[in-house]
Amino acid sequence: MATSAIIMPKLGLTMTEGLLASWRVAPGDQVRGGDVLFVVETEKIATEIEAQGDGRIETIEVAEGATVPVGAVVATWSGGASAPPREATAGAIDRPMPIETPPPPHSGGGERIIATPLARRLACDADIPLTALRGGGPRGRIRARDVEAAIAARAAAPRSTTPASDASVAGERRAATSMEKTVAHRMAQAKQTIPHFYVLAEADVTDLLKLRDDLNAMEGFARISVNHLVMAAVGRAIVRMPEINVVWDEDAVVQLAGSDVGMAVDTGRGLLAPVVRDAGGRPLDALARDVNALVERARAGQLSGDDLAGGAIAVSNVGMHGVSHLVPIINPGQSAILGVAAIKPVFRPDVDARPALRQEIGLVLSCDHRVHNGVAAARFLDCVTGILQHPLSLLRG
């Protein structure tokens, strides 16, 4: 019976490696299509990898906790008419990629410590050995809350006295959380590797605000926010200018289909950017429901890998904080991001040159110069601005 390789999948456009957080199968196990084989943690999220058919697990090549390059062999498989998940070429079994494979952690008694992937990551970030923790889950499984309790207990413990002069220089230190480390790494990577340039504009949103108020006066519908309207405007602009819907990937320009738009969400634990599908083609009420559901799932820690994948352009709205402009950093894997600021009252001359009170919003479009130029970026931002200033088009499909 032929034996094939199961490899570390590529779960996103920018993914180069993943942490094999846990195995759900063992050598000799018979699996069916849809069974979860292992869990991969990337920079964004934990993803369960499922079998694409029936078969038998022959060997496990990588221990839990190993960081594995995309395409590396993690296990071997045999049987079944259907192919294994993301099957490697035949030669991959004989020449597996080199991997640093740490042994799974053990307790002093020789038994393997049972802990969730998130708990392992939190404990590592806080420099707390798993052997020092007592799990509160089934069979003593260490959970994230157990690690957090240990961190809190350590913070509350008496500390040695530090001379005032040293304390004033060193300040207070704490271990960065896993998400903080991820955000720091990704933003540093983006600023170092993506050649940013910026175009700025102000949009007169007086009519947009009236449309929003009129829509919200209607009973039986989801409330519409300025952010919903901006997301819809960016989606409609992508439909009108599909040439802007491109990303850079390893010396190639990738044209994306559809009109997906990312959305920066402050989760309280860090920023995430889930993607709203078909933002340019959805009715406004349906788009608002999708946006609200993604925000809720992001803040509850329930986003999937698919929620965070795709889209060339994102929106980062900080208007609720009263700032005049935001110059955002592009998310790795995308090529542009629109910074949206607060709405400000300003006096502008009307058709008779008399001062008229208007409402304006500051917009900054950050672009990747590898795939965009200033003319195209300016045209796209002008398109977004035009839609916001003439918002009735947002009611059309």
N, C-alpha and C positions, 0 to 999 in steps of 0.2 A: 504494500500500500504506500502510495507516494507521500512523502513528508515535505511540508512547505514551511516557510518562515512567517511568523507574525512580527510585524515591525512597528516601531514608534511612528504613529501617524503625524502628518502635518495638519494641525488644527486651525491654522490661521496663516494669512499671507506672510506675516513676519516671523513666524515661529521657526526657530532653529533647533531647539531642544526642549525636552519636557521632563518633569520629575515624575517617575513612576511611583505614585504614592502608595498604592496597595494592590495586591492581587486578589481576585475573587475566585480563582480556580487554582488547581494543583495538578502536577503530572498524573496522568491516568484518568482525569475527569472527562466524562462524556458531556459535551455541550451541544445546545441547540441554537439555531439562529435566533438572535435577540438576547441571548444570555450575556450578562456583563462579564468581561474577561479581566479587565484591570482598570484602574483609575489613574488618569494623567493630570498633573497640576502644571499649568503653564503660568506665564506672567499675569494672565487675566483671571483664570477660573479653573476649577476642577471639573474634568469631563470623564464620564464613564464610557469606555470603549466596548462595543458590543460585537459578538460574533455575527458574521453575515451568512452563516450556514451551520449545518450540523457537522460534528467531528469529534476528535479525541485529542486532548492536550498531551503532547509527548514530553517536552522538557520546558523548564523555566530557565531562561538564560540570564535574567537580570533580577537582582534582589530588590525588595521594596526600599525606597529611599534613594535609588540611583538616579542621577541626572543623565538622560539618554539623548543623543543626537537624533534628529529626525531621520528615519530610514534605517536606524540600527535594529538588529534582530533582538527581540525581547523574549521570544518563546518559539517553539516549533509545534506543528500541528499535523494531523493526518486524518484521512477519511472524508466522508461527505461528498456529495456531488457539487455542493456550492463551495465557492472559494472562501478561504478564511478572511478575516478582516484585513483589508489593505495588504493583500498578499505581496510578498517580495519576489524578486526574480529567483530562478532556481539557484543561481550562483551565490545568492546572499546567505544561504545556510552554510556553505562551505567556507565563506570568507566574511564572517560577521565583522561589523565595524567595532573598533576598540572602544570599550566603555569602562569607566571607573565604577566598580560595583562594590559599595560598602556592604559589609555583612549587616543583617537586620539586628537592631538593638536587642539585648537580652538583659534580664534581671540578674541579680547576683546568684539566684538559685538555678540558673541555666534555662529558665522558661522564657519564651519570647514575650516581650511586653506588647500588650494590645492597646493601640491608641489610634484615634482618627487622624487622617492626614493633616487636618487643620491644627489639631492639638500638637502633633509633632512639629509643625512649622512654628507655632507660637512658642513652644518650649525651646526650640533652637534659637529663635530670635531673642528670647529673654535669657539665654544661657542657663536654662534650668534642665538638669538631666532627668530623663523620664523615670529613672530608678528612684528619684526623690519624690515622685508624685503618687498619689493614691487615686485610682480611677473610680468614678461614681457611676459608670455605665454598666451594662450587662457584662458579666464575667470579669468585672474590674476594669473594663475598657476606659482608658483615659480620654476625656472629652475636652473640648476647648474651654468649657467653663471651669474644669478642674485646673487647667493651666492658669487661667485668668485669676482664679482664687489664690493660687500660689504666688502669682505676681503681686497681687494686692497685699497678701500677707507679708511678703518681703518688703514692700514699700512702707508698710506700717511698722516694721521692726525698728528698734532704736538703732541709730547710726552713731559711729564714732565722731567725736567732735573734730571739726575741721577749722583751722585758724581762719579768722575773718578775711585776711588778705588773700589766702588761697581760694576760699569760697567765692570771693568776689571776682576772681579771675576765671576759675573753672566753671562756675555756675552749676546748675542742676543738670544731670545727665540721666537719660532713660534709654532703654533699648527701643529702637524703631520697630514698629509693627511690620508684619509681612507686607501689608498693603502699602504702607509708607515707603518701604524699601522698593517695592515694585514701581510705584509712582515716581520715586526719585530716579530709579534706573531708566525708566522709559522716557521721562522728560529730558534727562541729561542726554540720552541717546538721540532723541529727536532734535534737540538744539545743536548737537555736535555733527549730525549726519545729514540733516535736511536743510538745504539752503533756503531760508525763509525770506520772503519779501511781503510787503503789506500795502493794501489800498484802503482808504478811509472814505466814509461818506456819512451824511446826515439824511435821514428820511423823515418827511413830514407825515406823521401818523395820526393827524387829527381825524381824518375820515375813518381810519382803521379803528380808532377807539370808539367812534360812534357806532360802527358796525358791530364791534364786540358788545357794546352795551345793548344794542337792539336785539342781538341774538340771545343774550343772557336774560332779557326780559321775557322771552318765550318760555313757557313752562313745559316740563316733560323732556327736556334735552340736557345733555351734559354741559356744564359751564365752559365757556371758551375763554382762554387766557391769551395774553399777548404772545406768550411763548408758543402756544398752539399755532397762532397765526404766522409767526416767524418761521416755524418748522414747515408749515404748508407753503409759504412763499419760497423758501429755499428749494423745496421739492419741485414746485412748479417751474422754478428757474432752471433746474437740472433738466426737466423735460424739454424746455425750450432750447437749452444749450447742452446737449448730451456730450459734446466734446470736452466739457469741463469735468465729466464724471470718469476721470482716469487716475491711476496711481502708478508709482514707480516701484518696480520689483526686480532687483538683480539685473540691472542694465537693460530692462525692458519696460515699455509703457503698456500698461494693462487697461483696456477699455472695459468698464463695468456696465452691466445692463441695469435697467430699472432706474428708480429714483430714490434709493435708500438714503437716509440722512441720520447721522449720529447725533447724540444729545448728551452733553455733559451733565452728570447728576452728582450732587454732593450727598454722599451716603452717611456722613457723620464719621465714617472710618476712612474716607478718602474719596477721590473722584473716580467715577466709572463713566463710560460712554457707550451705553447700549444703542442699538441701531433701530430706527423706525422704518419698517418696510414700506416701499411704494408711497413715500410721503407726497410725491407729486401727483399721484393718481387717486388717492383716497378722498372720499367726501370728508368735509371738515369735521363733522361729528364723530365719524369713525376714527379719524386721525387723533382727535382729542382723547378718545377712549384708549387707543393704543399707547399714546404718550403717558397718560396717567397710570396705566397698568405697568409699563416699563419702569416708571419712577418708583412705584410701590415695590416691585420685585427687586429693584436695585437696592433700596434701603433696607429690605428684609434679607438681603444676601441670597436671593433665589434666582439670580440670572443664570442662564445656560450659556454654553460656548457659542451657540447660534445667535443669541441675543447680542453678543459683542463683536460678531464677525461681519465684515463687509462695509460698504459705504465708502465713498471717497471724501465726503465733506461732513463736518459736524458743526453743531451750534453750541456755543457756550454763552448762556444768558446770565449776567450778573446785575441786571437792571434793578432788582429788588434792593440792592445795596447802595444805590444812589450815585454810582460812579459815572463820569462823563464818557469814558471810552475804556475798552478792554482790548489789549493786544495779546491774543492767545497763542499758545504753542501747538503746532500740529500734532495730532496723535500718530504715533508710528503705525504705518500701514495705510494711512490716508494721505491726502494731498492738499487739503485746505480745511480751515476752520473759521467760522464767523463768530466774532466777539460782539455781543449785544449789550448795550449799556442802558442807563436809565432814560426814561422819557422826561424831557425838560420843556417847560413853557418858554417860548421865545416870541418876540414881536418881529414880523416880517411884513414888507410892503405888499398891499393887495394890488389889484389891477388898476386902481386909481392912485397908487403910490401912497396910500394911507396906511399907518401901522395896524396890523391885524395880529391878534394873539393866536399862535399856532403851537402844536405839540410836536417836538422832534426827538428822534432817537439816534444815538451815535452807533455806527457800525464800522467794524474793522475786519477785513478779510485777510487772514494769513494764508500764504500760498507757498507751495513747493516749486522752486524755480526750475527743477529738473523736468517738470511736465507742464508748467504754466508759464506764461509770460505776462507782462504788465498790461498789454492791450486786452487779452482774453479775460484776465482777472477783473479789470475795470468794467468790461462789458457785462460780466456776470454780476458784479455787485450793483451795477446800474439796473440790471434786470430785476434783482431782488428788491431794490429800492422802488422801482416803478410799480411792482406788484403791491408793495406795502402802501404806496401812496394812492393806488387805485384798487382798493381791496375787493371790489365786487367780483373780480376774476377768481378769487379764492373760493367762491361758492359754486363755481363750475367744476366739473370733473376733468 
